[in-house]
Amino acid sequence: MNVYKQFGVEPIINASGTVTRLGGALMSPEVVQAFKEAAQVSVSLDQLQAAASRHVAKLTDTEAGLITAGCAASLTLGTAAMLAGMDLKRMEALPHATDFPNEIIIAREHRSGYDHSIRAAGAKLVEVGFNEIVSNAGVRRTEAWEYENAIGPNVAGIVYVHGPHSSPPLKDVVEVAHRYKLPVLVDAAGELPPRENLKLIPGRGADLVAFSGGKGIRGPQSTGILCGRTELIQSAALQMLDMDDHFGLWDPPANFIDKSKLPGIPRHGIGRGFKVSKEEIIALLTALDLFVSGNQDDLVSQQQQMLMKINNALENHPVDCVLQESPDSERSPILFLRIDENESANNAFEICRRLREGTPSVHVGHGRLSEGILVINPVCLREQDVDSLIIAIQREL
Ligand SMILES: *Cc1c(COP(=O)(O)O)cnc(C)c1O
């Protein structure tokens, strides 16, 4: 931790999970070692991305993959690929997609702050459907025919945000899209674990799937994966990689970028600012292998023990603890602390704020404060911090 203190930054206790604001996942020692080794040797990024592509393709059962600068970057690059394809003139024009199809269909209920990454490529979002259950106006959510209704000559593809409760089913949306020869890009940022989703989600027929590298995979925070159809991945890679070479010298592996299909070498594309370093790529691939091997499953039982300890330490305090056990050997348990706001010194919001301001600063999950609940997510919680966390919470109660 001295590296942070050396520059005047105090480490925090993170009981909030792999959130970007708090630095994402913690990398395991094997991943850090791989990062370190990779940082000390030069390689061709074309060759490295091509090797990563083959590796990701194998693990996801897709044709090709690309290591990106995060799931958000994957969304921009995936959209750029859907808009431009292998057309160099279109790549050059982005984000100004003015004289070619630029509409991307998205369910209204799939929209969020992350769709700025889709619009950043030059796409115009066309919203369809409603979630009338949430708006308390009806019994239905978005339906597949509503996507079909929005399809016209200006549509370049569909974006689908995958979650445990997303609707309509992805395979129904894919079926509509493919009937009109349109690609589907899936945002599956937080859908790992379980690791079976690496294959299950692409297996539903999507043309491109985007995952975060710095969440459940526990790779570097600034990494992500884009995987799917060869031609779209090729387009995304061309729009991200450094292109400062002579066409006659440039020699990307043909199964990654098929140079024979290109009239020349494009200039730097819209994704040039989303570069991923060699050591980040190697660290992500190492983390991905560990994730797939089940090597990290032991963490779940450690997390369970940490949460039990917190749970036990808060008995006889004005809080009702509910431990949500892990649903399988991969996903983490979660501890919910329902504050008894009549008995406690502070309400949940105040406790959350005071914990952050304390020394050490403690960040707990803040997604259910309006219900008077603090969420303890153990994914980034270190065993040696549990006692300090308990003392801090006890103090604020
Ligand atoms: C976290 C998240 C992203 C962004 O992922 P990064 O890897 O941080 O870029 C995009 N979409 C959703 C739904 C997310 O939860």
The ligand as an ORCA input file, in Angstrom:
! r2SCAN-3c Opt
* xyz 0 1
  C     -19.701     -1.770    -15.820
  C     -20.621     -1.677    -16.993
  C     -20.163     -1.175    -18.225
  C     -18.792     -0.602    -18.399
  O     -17.775     -1.548    -18.216
  P     -16.257     -1.095    -18.081
  O     -15.499     -2.379    -18.196
  O     -16.115     -0.416    -16.758
  O     -15.968     -0.170    -19.214
  C     -21.029     -1.175    -19.297
  N     -22.302     -1.641    -19.178
  C     -22.778     -2.110    -18.003
  C     -24.190     -2.621    -17.943
  C     -21.950     -2.148    -16.876
  O     -22.428     -2.638    -15.709
*
